[in-house]
């Protein structure tokens, strides 16, 4: 009998956890919603769901709609039920999202008008300009010697000399060594933040000395800055909010721009990456580290449990770390706050 009760309890617990891990509609969800300029996918999914990271499970693609995976301002979204389960679909396409027919063979679809998953202006610099590298990658990369005119500080339109192996006519980013990331718990080396300074092209070579034409720069180039060949990768800006496939338990180990209190739309670095199964679009809950308190009777110092205080979305992953954007902060967050499955 005891074994039977234990089995029933386990089944009930499993079922309850499964129920909690399903999309939940908000009590005040709309039946129809017209998308407006400035909306993000996160905003819209938050209107319908208590747990917006389950959006992929309720989004229903209508094959009769042009570009059914994209949502544009003016589109009318409707909550429908299919086989008894709620789904959100495009009920009516607005003017912006319609395909413009220019000739019998040519069509133009305004993809740049599609709403993003999160505010792109907050993350654009980190999609292309910053990267995480190893010590070996940075030390083996070509480095700036000086400007062609003899100066050490140059900018856009100038040429610089660099030393090291490079590919003629190839484009290179010029980076400066920044923060070194180490896991706060295991002390494992996670990578080095390489901060983008400029972009240039190798226009001439003599032995291992490269002549680099600077095409654009964000700040002055200095002697010793490193050249890293531009990455051949797809820039993803249309990701959907999603739940991580596996169990994630990590920490925020840095905040870009070094602010002391982390809030909405700040960019953070977490100590988990591709090897832990994190993907672009994964949403994580942020838990503030528990405070220490002295037991008034035993005089022991106790650490209180961590308290859920925000949400972030992963928008770029590396092997051991990831960049995340804070989507919600119920109170100021800080470095070493925990991140877990939402």
N, C-alpha and C positions, 0 to 999 in steps of 0.2 A: 504493500500500500504506500509506504514511504517513497519507494522508487517511482511509483506511478505519479504521486503528487509532485515529485521533483521534475519528472518528465513534463507534466502539464505546465508547471511553472516556467520551465525553459521555453516551451512552445509559446506560451503567452507572452513572455518577455521578448522573444524573437519577433513575434507578430506585432507587438507594440512598437518595437524599434523600427520595423519595416514601415509601419504606418507613419511614424514620425519622420521617416526619411523619404516621404513622398511630397509632391507639390501641394501646398495649402493655399487656397484662395483667400484673399483678404475679405473680411466681412463687408467692407465698403467698396468692393471692386466694381468697376463700371461694366456694363454689358457691351458698350461701344465707346471707343475713344478715338478722337481725331488727333493725329500726330501734328505737333507744331514745331517750328524751327527752334533749335536749341535743345530739343529732347535728345536723350541718349537711350540706348537699349536698356541700360540699367534703370533709368527713370521709369520707363514704360513697364518693365517687368515688375518693378516695385509697386506699381499701381494695381497690378492684378494679383501678385503673390506675396504671401508672408515671407517666403524664402525664395527671393528672385533668382538665385543661382540654379534653380530647377527650370528656368525658362526653356531650355532645349526640349524638355519633356512635354511641355504643353503647346509649343509653337507648331502650328499645322500649316504646311505648305499647300497653297491652292494652285494647282498646275494651270488653271485658267488665267492666272495673273501674270503679267510680264515681270520678270525678275522676282519671283516669289520669295527668295531668300533675303531680299533687301527691303527696307522700310524707309519711306520718304515723307517729309512734311506734307500734310494734306491727305495722307492715306487714312482711311477709316478702318480701325481694327475692331473685330467683334469677338465676343466670347460665345463659343458654340459647344455643344456636347456631341461627341462621337462615341458610340457604344457606351454611353453613360458616363464618359470621362470628359472633363473640361479641356478645351483647346482654344487658343487664340489664333485667329487667322485674319488675312486682309479681306475685308468685305467690299471695299471700294478703293480703287487706286486714284490718288489725287493727280492734279495736273503735272506736278514736278516729276512724279515717278513714271509718267507715261513715256513710251518710246516715241521719238519724233522721226517721222518718215520723210527723208529728203529726196529720195528717188526710188524707183522700183527695186534697186539693189542695196541702197545704203540706208542705215538707220543709226540714230544717235540716242543713247540712253545716258542721262545725266548721273553717272555713278558717283561723282564727287558730292552730290546732294544727299546721298543716302545717309541716314543717321548712324553715328558710330556707337560702339558698345559703351564707351566711356569718353569723357572729354579729351579729345586728341591733343589739344593745345597743351595739356598738362604732361603728356608723355612723349610727344614728338621728338624732343632732343635725345631721349633715351632709347628710341627705336633705331636710330641711325648713328648718333654721335659718340655714345659711350659704349665701352665693352669691358668684359672681365677677361684677363689674360693670366698666364702663368709667369713666374719669374724667368723661366727659360725663354719664353716667347719674347718678352720685353728685352732681355739682355742680348738676344741674337738679332734683334731688329736693327736696321740702319738708323743712324742718329745724325742730327743736324750738326754741321761744323760751324758755318757762318754764312751770312748773306753774300750774294755775288758782288755787291758793291763794297764789301769789307765790313759791313756793320753786323752786329750780333743780333739785333732785334729787327725783324722784318714783318711785313704784312701782305695783304692781298695785292696781286699784281707784280710782286717782286719774285726774284729767284734766289734759291738757297743751295748751298752745297751740302751734301750728306755723304756719309761713308758707310759702306756695307753692301751686301748683295741685294740687288733689286732688278725688276723687270722693266726694260725700256718700253716707253709709251704706256705703261700701266699707271693706274690711279692709286694714290696712297693717302691715307689719313695720317696726319701728324698729331701725335698723342703725347700727353705729359703724365708721368707716373703720379698716381694719387693714392687713395687709401688702400691699405693692405687688410684683407678680410681673413680673420681667424675664427674658427668655431669657438664660441664662448664656453662650451661644455667639454668638448673633446680636444680642443687646442689644435685641431687639424687646420692646415693652411687651405683656404678656400679660393683665393685668387687675389689679383690686384686690379683695382679700378684704373683703367686707362682713360683719361679725360681728353676728348677731342679738342684740338686747338685750331686745325686748318685742314684743308684738302689740297693736294697738289698732284702733278703728273711728272713722271721721269721723262725729261726731254733730251738728255745727253748723258753719256757715260765715258769715263776714262779710268781704266782699271777698276778699283772699287769705289771711286768717287762719283757720285751721282749729282746731276744738275736737276733741280726740282722747280718747276713753274708753279707758283702758288695761285690757285684758282679762287679760293675764298678762305677767309680766316675770321675767327671770332675774337681772337686776342693775339697779342704779339708772340711771334715764334722766337724761341730761345735756343741757345746752344745746348745740345744734349737731348732735346725733344726727339722722340722716336717715330719712325715711319712704319706703319702697319698697312699692308695691302688691303684695299677695300674688300669687305666680305661679300661673297657671292651667296646671298640668301634672300629669301622672300620676306618683304616687310609686311607683317600681318597687322592690319588695323580693323578687321571686321570680325574679330572673335566674339563668341557668345559667352555669357556668364555660365559657369558650370561647376559642379561639385568634383573635387579630386577623386580619382579612381581608387587610391589607397589611403591609408591612415597617415596623416601629416601632423607632426608635432615639432615645431621649430621656434625660432625667435627672430625678431627684427633686430639686426645687428648694426644697421647704419641708416641714416636719413640723408638724402641728397640735399645739399646746401647747408647742412649742419645746424638746422634749427633745434632748439632745446625741447620744444613741445610740438608734437606731431599732431596735425589735424587733417581735415578733409582735403583731398587732392594733393597731399604731400607724397613724394616718391620715396619708398623705403627699400632697403636690401634685406632679404631674409636668407637664413643659412640652410635653405633647402632648394634643390634644383632638379634637373632632368633625371639624375640618378635615383631620386626618390619618387619619380613619376609625375612631378609637377608639369602642367601644361599651360600654355597661354590661355587665359580666360578663366582659370580656376579661381574660385572665391574662397578666402580663408577668414575665419573669425579671429579677432585680436583680443587677447585676454591680458589685462593689466596684472603685472606681478603682484602677488599678495603682500600686504604690509606685515612688518614684524610687530608683535605685541608681547608684552611681558605678562605671564600668568600671575594674577595678584596673590595666589596662594602658594604655588610651588616655586615662583620666581623664575620659571623657565622662560626662555625666549622662543616664541612660537611663530611660524610663518603661516599666515592666513591663506586660504585658497585663492587662486587667480580668479579675477572677475571679468566676464565678457564686457568689452567696451567699444568694439568697432568691427568693421569689415574692410577687407582689402581685396583687390583683384590682381592676379599675376598677369603682367603684360609682356614680359620677356624673360626667358629662362636661359641659364647657362648650366654647365655640368653640376656645379656644387652650390650655386646661389641663384637667386631670382630677383627681378625688380617687381615691386608691387605698388599699386596706387591705392591710397586710403580712400574708400568710397563713403565710409560713415564713421564718425568718431563721436560717441556719446559724451566723452570727456577727453581732455588732453592725453595723448598717448606718449610713450617714451621708448627709447632704445632698451632692449632686453625684454620688452613685453612679448608674450607668447603668441604664436599663431597656430591655429588648429583647424581641423575640418569644421565647416559652419554647422 
